[in-house]
Amino acid sequence: MGEVLIVEHGLSMRKLYPIIFRGKKLVFAKTPEEIIKIYREREPSLALILSNDPNDVDIVNLIKILSKKTKIIWIGSDEEFDEIKDRVDATFSPPFGFDDFILKYQELIKV
């Protein structure tokens, strides 16, 4: 697993990304246009979406259209989970234990 796409909308863990995703190339996007451009040039194997906006479920749909292989982790409020839980590989709601996050991340990169 080489590259990690990070989509931030209102939430950020910028100081933690290099620690969590050590050795992985990180690419950042905020808009659907940026996501499309990234997938034209490369195919990140993991997408991390940080959002409190239920409309960002469209970003999940876009990534699924662009790549069937990309694993998706959603970090946001519990309210969106019902709508997206079947479309993503993992969900977390702040505050959450980073140990749980790291374990799930490691599980996803083994697949």
C-alpha positions in Angstrom: 0.0 0.0 0.0 1.7 3.1 -1.2 -0.3 6.3 -1.2 -3.0 7.7 1.2 -5.5 10.2 0.0 -6.6 12.5 2.8 -9.8 14.5 2.3 -10.3 17.1 5.1 -13.5 19.0 5.6 -13.6 20.7 9.0 -11.5 18.2 10.8 -7.7 17.7 10.7 -5.1 15.5 12.2 -2.2 17.0 10.2 0.4 16.5 13.0 -0.5 12.8 13.3 -0.6 11.8 9.6 3.2 11.3 9.3 3.2 9.2 12.5 0.1 7.1 11.6 1.0 6.6 7.9 4.8 6.3 8.3 6.5 5.5 5.0 3.4 6.3 2.9 3.1 9.1 0.5 0.2 11.4 1.6 -1.9 13.3 -1.0 -4.5 15.9 0.1 -7.7 17.0 -1.6 -10.7 19.1 -0.6 -12.8 19.1 -3.7 -14.2 16.5 -6.1 -12.1 18.1 -8.8 -8.9 17.6 -6.8 -9.9 14.0 -6.1 -10.5 13.2 -9.8 -7.2 14.8 -10.7 -5.4 12.6 -8.2 -7.0 9.5 -9.5 -6.1 10.4 -13.1 -2.4 10.5 -12.0 -2.3 7.7 -9.4 -4.5 5.3 -7.5 -4.2 5.7 -3.7 -4.9 2.5 -1.9 -6.4 4.2 1.1 -8.7 7.2 1.4 -9.2 8.9 4.8 -12.2 11.3 4.8 -12.5 13.6 7.8 -15.9 15.4 7.7 -18.8 16.5 9.7 -20.9 17.2 6.6 -23.4 14.4 5.7 -23.3 15.6 2.1 -19.7 14.4 1.9 -21.1 10.9 1.4 -20.9 11.9 -2.3 -17.1 11.9 -1.9 -17.3 8.3 -0.9 -19.4 7.5 -3.9 -16.9 9.4 -6.2 -13.9 7.4 -4.8 -15.8 4.2 -5.3 -16.5 5.1 -8.9 -12.8 6.1 -9.5 -11.4 3.0 -7.8 -12.8 -0.3 -6.7 -9.6 -1.1 -4.8 -9.3 1.9 -2.6 -10.1 1.2 1.1 -12.0 4.1 2.7 -11.9 5.2 6.4 -14.5 7.8 7.4 -13.9 10.0 10.5 -17.0 12.1 11.4 -19.9 12.4 13.7 -22.1 9.4 14.5 -25.0 10.9 12.7 -23.6 10.1 9.2 -22.6 6.5 10.0 -26.0 5.0 9.2 -25.9 6.5 5.7 -22.3 5.5 4.8 -21.4 2.5 6.9 -22.1 0.1 4.1 -20.0 2.1 1.7 -16.8 2.4 3.7 -14.3 0.0 5.2 -14.1 1.7 8.7 -15.7 4.5 10.6 -14.6 6.5 13.6 -16.2 9.2 15.6 -14.2 11.7 17.7 -13.1 11.2 20.3 -11.7 7.8 19.5 -8.8 5.7 20.6 -5.8 5.9 18.3 -5.0 2.4 19.2 -8.3 1.3 17.6 -7.6 3.4 14.6 -4.1 2.1 14.1 -5.3 -1.5 14.5 -8.0 -1.0 11.8 -5.6 0.7 9.5 -3.1 -2.1 9.8 -5.9 -4.6 9.1 -6.9 -2.8 6.0 -3.4 -2.5 4.5 -3.0 -6.3 4.8 -5.9 -7.0 2.5 
